[in-house]
């Protein structure tokens, strides 16, 4: 019996979709809560920050695949955001993803903010927020310090304020970017057409459809 050899280049980007969908299902299991403009509750923050980190890691994995597809198979250092910005010089339809990478860093590196507010029988009022620790040049470029949000997308950069609205914005940017990369034949169509279980009924949907649930 003759045997034939086979080979493949490993890629796990698609394996993030179902865990990400499951995190978002858990997030949506409760209504939003917390003090608007001051802090979200623990449920909202926990599932939102986990979803965002996993979504950006998935996107980085996709970019790594594109990088390797272009012939970069050696041990050279790979910076996903730098590589992506290089792609944008020739692909103007690619959206700017700097702010979603900054948000990932805010979460992963545990940026610290001091938030002062007061509460009385009429409600709660934000007094002041101050960035205390964390950040780099790209953070400084996109952060609007007085509001604690990013300048373009309005992402919450105070970790305790991160909520489902940030998850939706991050997913929408990732879907837009991956769609443009597919249209440019840099990504396989499966990047945007793959499906995961999106609710308890077993219904299946793409990443764009998961984002639309939020």
N, C-alpha and C positions, 0 to 999 in steps of 0.2 A: 504494500500500500504506500503510495507516494504522499508525502506530507508537503504542504506549502507553508512558507514563512509569512507572517503578518506582522505589522508594526503600526503604532499610532503615536501621536503626540498627546500627552495627557492634558486635560482641561477639566476643571471642576466648577467653572462659573455657573453652569446650569443647575448644579446641585444646591445652590443657595436659594433658588426660587421657592421651593416648598417650605423650608424653614422660615423664610421671610414672610410668606403668606400666612403661616401659622401665627407668627408674632403679631401680625396686623389683625388677625381674627381675635386674638386675645385683647389687643388694644381696643377694638371696637365693641367688645363685650359690655363695656360700661359707657355711660354718657360722660362727656368732658366735665371736669370738676376742678376746683381750686379757686384762687383769688385772681380774677382776670387782670392781666398786666402786672402781676406781682409774683405769682408762683402757681404751678400746676400741682395736682395731687400726686401721690406716689405711684398710683396705678398708671396715670397718664405719662409721667416721666419715664418710669421703668420700661414700659413697652415701646414708647416712642424712641428713646435713645437706643435701645437694642435693635429696633427696626432700621434706624438710620445707619448705624455702624455696619450692620450686615449688608444693607443695600449698597453702601459705598464700597465695601470690600468686594461684593459681587461685581460691581462696575470696574473696579481696579483689575479684577481677574479677567474681565472681558478685554480691557486695554492691554493687559499682558499678552493675551492671545494675539491681538492685532500686532503688537510689537514683535512677537516671535514669527508671525506669518510674513512679516516684511523682511525676514532673514536674520533677525537678531537672536540667534540661538546660543551664543556664547555666554560667558559668565559676567558680561558687562552689567554695571549697575543700572537699575531701571527705576525711574521716578515717574509714576503714572501721570501726575498733573503736568510735569514738564513735557513728557511725550505727547500728551493730549494737546497742549498749547501749541506744540510744533505742528501737529496735524491741522490745527485751526488756521494756520497761515495759508494753507492751500485749500481748505474746506470751510469757507466763510459761513456755511449754514450750521456748522456745529455750534451749539450754545456754549456759553462760558460756564464752566463747572467749578470755578475757584471757590465759590461760597459753600458748595456742598462738601468740599474737601476741608474747608476751614471748620465747618460744623462738626465733621467727623473728628478733627483734631481737638476741638473744644470738649467733646465727649470723652475721647480716648485719653487725653492728657489732663483731664479734670481741671479745666480752667476755673479759677475762683473769682467770684464777684461778691461784693458786699451790697446787700439790698436793704434799704431802710424804708419802712412803711408804718403807718399808724392805722389803728382800727377803733371804731366807736359804734354806737348803736345805729348809725346811719350807713355803715359799711367800712371799707378799707381804702386807703389812699397811698399811692406810691410817693415817697419823698425823694429818694435818691438811689442811684445805683452806681457802683464804682468797680472797675475791673482791677483786681488785686494781683493775680498771678496767671501766667500762661501767655502763649501767643508768639507769633513770629511776624515777619514782614508782611506776608499775605493777609494775616489776621488784621494787622493795623490798617492795611489798604481797604479792606471790605467792611470793617466794623464801624458802626455808628455808635460811639460810646454813650452819648446821652440817652439813647433809647435801648441800648443793649441788643440791637438787631443788626442784620447785614443790610448794606445799603441798597442792593438791587432786589433780592428776593424777600427781604424782610424776615429772614430766619432768626429765631431766638438764639442768641449767643450766650445767654445766661442759662447754664444747664438746668436749673430748677424750674425754668419757664418753658422748656421744650415740650411741645405737645403734638397732637396728630396733624395739625396744620403744617408743621415742619416736615413730617413724614411725607405728606402728600406732595409738597413742593419738591422735596428731594427726589421722590419717585418720578414725578413729571419731568424733571430735568434729565434724569437718567434715561427714561424712555425716549425722550426727544433726541438725546445724543446717540443712543444705540440705533434708533431708526435711521438717523442721518448716516451713521457708519455703515449700516446695512445697505443703504441706497448707494453709497460710494464703493460697495463691494469690498469693504474692509472687514466686515463681520458677516457671519453666516446668518440667514434669516431666522434660524432657531433662537437667536438671541432675543428676538421680540415676539416670536410666535409660540414659544414653549409655554405650556400651561401647568398650573398647580391647582390643587383643591383650595377653593376660596371661602367656603362656608361649611356649616355642619351638615348640610344636605348632600354634600359631595360634589356640588357644582364646581366646574373647572373654569379657569380664566387665565389670561395672559397677565404679565406684569402691569400693563396699562389698565387692564380691567380691575386688577387688585387696587391700583391707585384710585380708580374711579369710585371705589367703595367708601373711601374716606371722606 
